[in-house]
Amino acid sequence: MFGRYFARRNRAHNEGFRMDGYIRSQNDEPVRHMRYGCKTMDYNGCEVIACYHALLSLGITASFSEVTAVCSEIGLWLFGLWGTRPRALIPFCRRYGIAYRRYRKRDFDTMTENVVLYAYWNPRFHGIHTVELHRTQSGYIVTNLGYLRGRYFSSMGDALRAIRTPMAILCLGISLKQP
């Protein structure tokens, strides 16, 4: 109910911001001033950014404001005070026709997908953070995580293990559904 309210209320504001490609950080312009729920993206936008990056990595075209509205409708958590519920990543995948498979930490080396959505406990700010990882020609890269910016890893498992976290909450290997 409140997710739809915020999605409608914030969408007109967010449509004024245009961006192409990957977003370096939720603290960068213009993302930091976009609205998500009752806050702005610099406070709670990591899941939205991760979902947007996942769509880019899979070759699915969607505007950032559209992804923000979808995330708001399906997963706004406590009016946006805590961002998006990590479990909302699953209905997000369904909404865009994305196949997904859940992984546990012990299974990171068995991943076959080239794109991953990963929600985990971030001890640096005592909250949940969500990132997107994908394969490039240079190796595997983590997006929206400052201390790993620009680093490439030889495997998805290595990239996931480089994220300093005591607890994985949800790890989804994602790919386009086969017709």
Beta strands, then each sheet from edge to edge (+ up, - down):
strand 1: 35-36
strand 2: 39-40
strand 3: 98-102
strand 4: 115-122
strand 5: 127-136
strand 6: 139-143
strand 7: 168-176
sheet 1: 1+ 2-
sheet 2: 3+ 7- 4+ 5- 6+
end
